[in-house]
Amino acid sequence: MLDVQHLLNWSYLRRTVDGWLPTKTYALNLDRQSQFKKVNGISFNINTGKIKFLLQVAQSKEHGLFDANDVQEVLTKGITNSLFTLDQPAVEFPSHPFQEMRYGPSSLSKTNFLSTLLHADYLLKMISTGVEVCSGPPFQIRDASDGFMKRLPEWLQEELKPIDERNDCAIMNSVHRFWIEAGEIAYQHQFDENNNIITYYLDDVPMHVKKQLMQYDEQGNLIDDVSELDDDHSPEGEFTQAFTRYY
């Protein structure tokens, strides 16, 4: 239980004294001296081998999304990709209150990168169900609409309303998993012949929220259901499309 509490109380996120996410927007708790908003590109000096990162500095702390420590973490640990999931406990533990965190590669262990993946996935779960979980034991719950969702304008709250509040919802008869997936990054390159420097400029990363219908196998394990077409016009489909549109 202490491990769960530690994971939920990530130092980058502000919480209330009683463990809830605030109803107002606050900046991330990043290094004050090196806050960045975006990676614009990277350049290579072919003669010297020097590498330069083109990072867009955040003009205010409210716009900061990462800092120099995050950049160093990715480079020193050689993180080139990532996979994260919160899975249901094994069938022999039907009353287990927590999910199992699985991730890859192993170099993500004990990093802010991993904490980012965890809290992004956890937010997706809380928004899709409309339920917020407190970060301290006994991990009480409340309606997300009474908590962190108040940060969003009303029209966006309506677009991202929980699955069970949507038309034609049959949530008791179906199980879906949701995940966030990055698309391919478009880029342009430029070669400086005078200085023998090649620069790659990166476009914004396209992000998609996806879903998959699931079913229980004979042993009681949740597995992907590929026997029928997953309806994009279902409440789950509408949710993922709206989340992707406003990501």
C-alpha positions as CSV (number, residue, x, y, z in Angstrom):
1,M,0.0,0.0,0.0
2,L,2.9,2.4,0.7
3,D,4.3,1.6,-2.8
4,V,1.0,2.7,-4.3
5,Q,0.9,5.8,-2.3
6,H,4.4,6.7,-3.3
7,L,3.7,6.2,-7.0
8,L,0.5,8.4,-6.9
9,N,2.3,11.2,-5.0
10,W,4.7,12.1,-7.8
11,S,6.7,15.2,-7.0
12,Y,6.0,16.8,-10.4
13,L,2.3,17.0,-9.7
14,R,0.7,19.2,-7.1
15,R,-2.0,17.8,-4.8
16,T,-4.2,19.1,-2.0
17,V,-3.2,18.4,1.6
18,D,-5.7,15.5,1.6
19,G,-4.4,13.9,-1.5
20,W,-6.7,15.0,-4.3
21,L,-5.7,16.6,-7.6
22,P,-6.6,20.4,-7.5
23,T,-9.6,21.8,-9.2
24,K,-7.5,24.6,-10.6
25,T,-4.5,24.3,-13.0
26,Y,-1.0,24.5,-11.5
27,A,2.4,24.4,-13.2
28,L,4.4,21.2,-13.1
29,N,7.1,21.1,-10.3
30,L,10.0,21.3,-12.7
31,D,13.6,22.7,-12.3
32,R,13.1,26.4,-12.3
33,Q,16.3,27.1,-14.2
34,S,15.6,24.9,-17.3
35,Q,12.0,24.5,-18.3
36,F,11.1,23.7,-21.9
37,K,7.9,23.5,-23.9
38,K,8.9,21.5,-26.9
39,V,11.7,19.8,-28.8
40,N,12.0,21.7,-32.1
41,G,14.8,19.6,-33.5
42,I,18.4,18.5,-33.4
43,S,21.6,19.4,-35.3
44,F,24.8,17.5,-36.0
45,N,28.2,19.0,-36.9
46,I,29.6,16.4,-39.2
47,N,33.2,17.7,-38.8
48,T,33.3,17.8,-35.0
49,G,30.6,15.4,-34.0
50,K,28.9,18.0,-31.8
51,I,25.2,17.5,-31.2
52,K,22.9,20.4,-30.4
53,F,19.3,20.1,-29.2
54,L,16.9,22.7,-30.3
55,L,14.6,23.1,-27.3
56,Q,11.9,25.7,-27.0
57,V,12.2,27.5,-23.7
58,A,9.0,27.9,-21.7
59,Q,8.3,31.6,-21.4
60,S,6.4,31.0,-18.1
61,K,6.4,28.1,-15.7
62,E,2.8,27.4,-16.6
63,H,3.9,26.3,-20.1
64,G,6.8,24.1,-18.9
65,L,6.4,20.4,-19.9
66,F,9.9,19.1,-19.2
67,D,13.3,20.2,-17.9
68,A,17.0,19.5,-18.4
69,N,16.8,16.6,-15.9
70,D,14.3,14.9,-18.2
71,V,16.5,15.3,-21.2
72,Q,19.5,13.9,-19.3
73,E,17.5,11.0,-18.1
74,V,16.4,9.9,-21.6
75,L,20.0,10.2,-22.9
76,T,21.9,8.5,-20.1
77,K,19.4,5.6,-19.9
78,G,19.2,5.2,-23.7
79,I,15.4,5.4,-23.8
80,T,14.3,5.2,-27.4
81,N,10.8,3.8,-27.0
82,S,8.4,2.9,-24.2
83,L,5.5,0.6,-23.4
84,F,3.2,0.9,-20.3
85,T,0.1,-0.8,-19.1
86,L,-1.9,-1.3,-15.9
87,D,-3.3,-4.8,-15.9
88,Q,-5.9,-6.6,-13.8
89,P,-4.5,-9.0,-11.2
90,A,-4.3,-12.7,-12.0
91,V,-7.5,-14.6,-11.8
92,E,-6.4,-16.3,-8.6
93,F,-6.6,-12.9,-6.9
94,P,-10.2,-11.8,-7.7
95,S,-10.5,-9.4,-4.7
96,H,-7.1,-7.8,-5.2
97,P,-7.6,-4.0,-4.9
98,F,-4.8,-2.8,-7.1
99,Q,-3.7,-3.2,-10.7
100,E,-0.2,-4.5,-11.8
101,M,2.1,-2.0,-13.5
102,R,4.0,-3.4,-16.5
103,Y,6.4,-1.4,-18.6
104,G,9.4,-1.6,-21.0
105,P,12.3,-1.2,-21.4
106,S,13.7,-2.0,-18.0
107,S,15.8,1.2,-18.0
108,L,12.5,3.1,-17.3
109,S,12.7,1.9,-13.7
110,K,12.6,4.7,-11.1
111,T,12.5,7.5,-13.7
112,N,10.3,10.5,-14.1
113,F,9.7,9.1,-17.6
114,L,8.0,6.1,-16.1
115,S,6.0,8.3,-13.7
116,T,4.8,10.4,-16.7
117,L,3.5,7.2,-18.4
118,L,1.8,6.0,-15.2
119,H,0.0,9.3,-14.5
120,A,-1.0,9.7,-18.2
121,D,-2.5,6.3,-18.2
122,Y,-4.1,6.8,-14.8
123,L,-5.7,10.1,-15.9
124,L,-7.1,8.4,-19.0
125,K,-8.7,5.8,-16.8
126,M,-10.2,8.4,-14.4
127,I,-11.6,10.5,-17.2
128,S,-13.1,7.5,-19.1
129,T,-14.8,6.3,-15.9
130,G,-15.5,9.7,-14.4
131,V,-14.0,8.6,-11.1
132,E,-11.0,10.2,-9.3
133,V,-9.0,8.2,-6.8
134,C,-7.3,9.9,-3.8
135,S,-3.5,9.4,-3.6
136,G,-3.6,8.5,0.1
137,P,-5.0,5.5,2.0
138,P,-7.8,4.4,2.1
139,F,-7.7,5.7,-1.5
140,Q,-11.2,7.2,-1.4
141,I,-13.0,8.1,-4.7
142,R,-15.1,11.0,-5.9
143,D,-16.7,12.1,-9.1
144,A,-14.0,13.5,-11.4
145,S,-16.5,16.3,-12.3
146,D,-16.3,17.5,-8.7
147,G,-12.5,17.5,-8.9
148,F,-9.8,17.9,-11.5
149,M,-12.2,18.0,-14.4
150,K,-13.3,21.5,-13.2
151,R,-10.1,22.8,-14.8
152,L,-11.6,22.3,-18.2
153,P,-14.2,24.5,-19.9
154,E,-17.7,23.1,-19.8
155,W,-17.8,22.3,-23.5
156,L,-14.7,20.2,-23.2
157,Q,-16.0,18.4,-20.1
158,E,-19.0,17.5,-22.2
159,E,-16.8,16.2,-25.0
160,L,-14.8,14.0,-22.6
161,K,-17.7,12.9,-20.5
162,P,-17.4,9.3,-19.0
163,I,-18.4,6.3,-21.1
164,D,-21.4,5.4,-18.9
165,E,-22.9,8.9,-19.4
166,R,-23.0,8.5,-23.2
167,N,-26.0,7.5,-25.3
168,D,-26.7,3.8,-25.9
169,C,-24.0,2.8,-23.4
170,A,-24.0,-0.9,-22.5
171,I,-21.0,-0.7,-20.2
172,M,-22.2,-3.7,-18.1
173,N,-22.1,-5.9,-21.1
174,S,-18.7,-5.0,-22.5
175,V,-15.1,-4.4,-21.4
176,H,-12.7,-2.2,-23.3
177,R,-9.1,-1.3,-22.7
178,F,-7.9,2.2,-23.6
179,W,-4.4,3.4,-24.3
180,I,-2.4,6.4,-25.7
181,E,-0.2,5.9,-28.7
182,A,2.2,8.2,-30.4
183,G,2.1,8.4,-34.2
184,E,5.0,9.0,-36.6
185,I,6.8,12.3,-36.3
186,A,7.1,14.3,-39.6
187,Y,10.4,16.2,-40.0
188,Q,12.3,18.3,-42.4
189,H,16.1,18.5,-42.7
190,Q,18.4,21.3,-43.8
191,F,22.1,21.1,-44.6
192,D,24.5,24.0,-44.0
193,E,27.3,23.4,-46.5
194,N,29.5,26.2,-45.2
195,N,29.7,24.7,-41.7
196,N,28.9,21.1,-42.6
197,I,26.0,21.0,-40.2
198,I,22.8,19.0,-40.8
199,T,19.7,20.0,-38.8
200,Y,16.4,18.1,-38.4
201,Y,13.3,20.1,-37.5
202,L,10.5,18.1,-35.9
203,D,6.8,18.6,-36.3
204,D,4.4,18.1,-33.4
205,V,4.0,14.5,-32.3
206,P,0.5,13.1,-33.3
207,M,-1.1,11.4,-30.3
208,H,-4.0,9.0,-30.5
209,V,-6.2,7.5,-27.9
210,K,-7.2,4.0,-28.9
211,K,-9.5,1.2,-27.6
212,Q,-9.9,-2.6,-27.9
213,L,-12.9,-4.7,-27.0
214,M,-12.1,-7.5,-24.6
215,Q,-13.5,-10.7,-23.3
216,Y,-12.9,-13.3,-20.7
217,D,-11.3,-16.6,-21.7
218,E,-12.1,-20.0,-20.2
219,Q,-9.6,-19.4,-17.4
220,G,-11.2,-16.1,-16.5
221,N,-8.4,-13.9,-18.0
222,L,-9.2,-10.7,-19.9
223,I,-8.0,-11.0,-23.5
224,D,-8.6,-9.0,-26.7
225,D,-11.8,-9.9,-28.5
226,V,-11.1,-10.1,-32.2
227,S,-14.1,-12.2,-33.1
228,E,-16.2,-9.1,-34.0
229,L,-15.7,-5.6,-35.4
230,D,-15.1,-3.0,-32.7
231,D,-17.7,-0.3,-33.3
232,D,-16.3,3.2,-33.8
233,H,-19.7,4.6,-33.2
234,S,-20.0,3.1,-29.8
235,P,-19.8,5.2,-26.6
236,E,-16.2,4.0,-26.3
237,G,-15.4,4.9,-29.9
238,E,-16.9,8.4,-29.4
239,F,-14.8,8.9,-26.3
240,T,-11.5,7.9,-28.0
241,Q,-12.2,10.0,-31.0
242,A,-13.0,13.1,-28.9
243,F,-9.9,12.6,-26.7
244,T,-7.7,12.2,-29.8
245,R,-9.2,15.3,-31.3
246,Y,-8.5,17.6,-28.3
247,Y,-5.3,15.9,-27.1
